[in-house]
Amino acid sequence: MQTAKQIVAEWTGKEILFPKGLYCTSIGQDTTCIDLYSDNFKIVFYVDSAGCTSCRLNQLSEWKKIMAESDSLFSGEVDFLFIFQPKKRDERELQYIFRSNGFSHPVFIDTENEIDHLNKFPSQADYQCFLLDRDNKVIMIGNPSNNTGIWALYKKYISEM
């Protein structure tokens, strides 16, 4: 297993590739989605089918706060991309989790796990969240909903740019 230092070194500067035709939804309904190739900064949160999906999503209220703060600080310069690779039987669970948390932000559902096939994300969940620059290259790794220090670093970088 790679160390944190090795993962950060490997991923910093790496371009994240997005598969064509990812299904986008918002609480179970088709919606206008975020342009995966916009020239905004992006925070990509990838959730694979390993482990407990609901456990990985226990921070949705924190994500809502982060997105609201980002909107007030950066006026729409940061896109939040939530990409889920659920087990077939977990798609309904995802919708339930979103509804029960009032989470209406568009999300991408990747049942075939194409994004991981393209990018080979780290297997550790702590390293499946990325801050991307305007060219979709990784600037930082870490989940700001689990660590306010990471969110502070993300904000500092974005504000300096």
C-alpha positions as CSV (number, residue, x, y, z in Angstrom):
1,M,0.0,0.0,0.0
2,Q,1.3,3.4,-0.9
3,T,1.9,6.1,1.7
4,A,0.2,9.4,1.7
5,K,3.3,11.1,0.5
6,Q,3.6,8.7,-2.5
7,I,0.0,9.2,-3.5
8,V,0.3,13.0,-3.4
9,A,3.5,12.9,-5.4
10,E,1.9,10.6,-8.0
11,W,-1.3,12.5,-8.4
12,T,-0.2,16.1,-8.1
13,G,-0.3,17.5,-11.7
14,K,-2.1,14.5,-13.1
15,E,-5.0,15.3,-15.4
16,I,-8.3,13.7,-14.5
17,L,-10.1,12.3,-17.5
18,F,-13.9,12.1,-17.6
19,P,-15.8,9.5,-19.6
20,K,-18.4,10.6,-22.1
21,G,-22.0,10.1,-21.3
22,L,-22.0,10.0,-17.5
23,Y,-25.5,9.9,-16.2
24,C,-26.4,13.0,-14.3
25,T,-29.2,13.3,-11.8
26,S,-30.5,15.4,-8.9
27,I,-32.6,13.6,-6.3
28,G,-33.7,11.1,-8.9
29,Q,-34.6,13.4,-11.7
30,D,-32.6,14.3,-14.8
31,T,-31.1,17.8,-14.4
32,T,-28.8,20.3,-16.1
33,C,-25.4,19.1,-15.2
34,I,-22.1,20.8,-14.6
35,D,-19.8,20.9,-17.6
36,L,-17.0,18.4,-16.8
37,Y,-14.7,20.4,-19.0
38,S,-15.5,24.0,-17.9
39,D,-12.6,26.3,-17.1
40,N,-13.6,26.6,-13.5
41,F,-11.7,25.0,-10.6
42,K,-13.3,21.7,-9.7
43,I,-13.6,19.6,-6.5
44,V,-14.1,16.0,-7.5
45,F,-15.5,13.6,-4.9
46,Y,-15.4,10.0,-6.2
47,V,-17.2,7.3,-4.3
48,D,-16.6,3.7,-5.5
49,S,-18.7,0.7,-4.6
50,A,-16.2,-0.6,-2.0
51,G,-17.5,-0.6,1.6
52,C,-20.4,1.2,3.0
53,T,-21.8,3.9,0.7
54,S,-24.0,5.5,3.3
55,C,-20.9,5.7,5.6
56,R,-19.0,7.6,2.9
57,L,-21.9,10.0,2.5
58,N,-22.4,10.9,6.1
59,Q,-20.9,14.3,5.5
60,L,-23.5,15.6,2.9
61,S,-24.5,18.4,5.3
62,E,-20.9,19.5,5.5
63,W,-20.6,19.4,1.7
64,K,-23.6,21.7,1.5
65,K,-21.9,24.2,3.8
66,I,-18.7,24.0,1.8
67,M,-20.5,24.6,-1.5
68,A,-22.4,27.6,0.1
69,E,-19.2,29.1,1.4
70,S,-17.5,28.5,-2.0
71,D,-20.3,30.3,-3.8
72,S,-20.0,33.3,-1.5
73,L,-16.2,33.5,-1.7
74,F,-15.6,32.5,-5.3
75,S,-18.8,33.5,-7.1
76,G,-19.3,30.3,-9.1
77,E,-15.6,29.8,-10.0
78,V,-15.6,26.3,-8.4
79,D,-17.6,23.4,-9.6
80,F,-18.4,20.5,-7.3
81,L,-18.5,17.1,-9.1
82,F,-19.9,14.2,-7.1
83,I,-19.3,10.9,-9.0
84,F,-20.7,7.7,-7.6
85,Q,-20.0,4.2,-8.7
86,P,-22.8,2.3,-6.8
87,K,-23.5,-1.3,-6.7
88,K,-26.6,-2.0,-8.7
89,R,-28.7,-2.5,-5.6
90,D,-27.3,0.7,-4.0
91,E,-28.7,3.2,-6.6
92,R,-32.0,3.4,-4.6
93,E,-30.0,3.8,-1.4
94,L,-28.2,6.7,-3.0
95,Q,-31.4,8.4,-3.9
96,Y,-32.7,7.8,-0.4
97,I,-29.6,9.3,1.2
98,F,-29.8,12.4,-1.1
99,R,-33.5,12.9,-0.2
100,S,-33.1,12.4,3.5
101,N,-30.2,14.9,3.6
102,G,-31.9,17.5,1.3
103,F,-29.0,17.2,-1.1
104,S,-30.2,18.4,-4.5
105,H,-26.8,19.2,-6.1
106,P,-26.4,17.3,-9.4
107,V,-24.4,14.1,-9.1
108,F,-23.0,11.8,-11.7
109,I,-23.7,8.0,-11.6
110,D,-21.1,5.8,-13.2
111,T,-22.5,2.3,-12.9
112,E,-19.8,0.9,-15.2
113,N,-17.0,2.6,-13.2
114,E,-15.6,4.2,-16.4
115,I,-14.0,7.1,-14.6
116,D,-11.9,4.8,-12.5
117,H,-10.9,2.7,-15.5
118,L,-9.6,5.9,-17.2
119,N,-7.8,7.3,-14.1
120,K,-7.0,4.4,-11.8
121,F,-7.8,6.3,-8.6
122,P,-6.2,5.4,-5.3
123,S,-8.0,2.6,-3.5
124,Q,-8.0,4.5,-0.2
125,A,-11.2,6.5,0.2
126,D,-9.2,9.4,1.8
127,Y,-7.5,10.0,-1.5
128,Q,-10.5,9.9,-3.8
129,C,-11.3,13.7,-3.5
130,F,-9.3,16.2,-5.6
131,L,-9.0,19.9,-6.2
132,L,-8.5,20.4,-9.9
133,D,-7.2,23.5,-11.8
134,R,-8.9,24.9,-14.8
135,D,-7.2,22.3,-17.0
136,N,-8.5,19.4,-14.9
137,K,-5.1,18.7,-13.4
138,V,-4.8,17.7,-9.7
139,I,-3.6,20.5,-7.4
140,M,-4.4,18.9,-4.1
141,I,-5.8,15.7,-2.7
142,G,-8.0,15.2,0.3
143,N,-11.6,15.4,1.4
144,P,-12.5,18.9,2.8
145,S,-15.8,17.6,4.2
146,N,-13.8,15.4,6.6
147,N,-11.0,17.8,7.4
148,T,-11.4,21.6,7.8
149,G,-7.6,22.0,7.3
150,I,-7.9,20.6,3.8
151,W,-10.8,23.0,3.0
152,A,-8.7,25.9,4.3
153,L,-5.8,24.8,1.9
154,Y,-8.3,24.5,-1.0
155,K,-9.7,28.0,-0.3
156,K,-6.2,29.5,0.0
157,Y,-5.1,28.1,-3.3
158,I,-8.2,29.1,-5.1
159,S,-8.1,32.7,-3.7
160,E,-4.5,33.1,-4.6
161,M,-5.2,32.2,-8.2
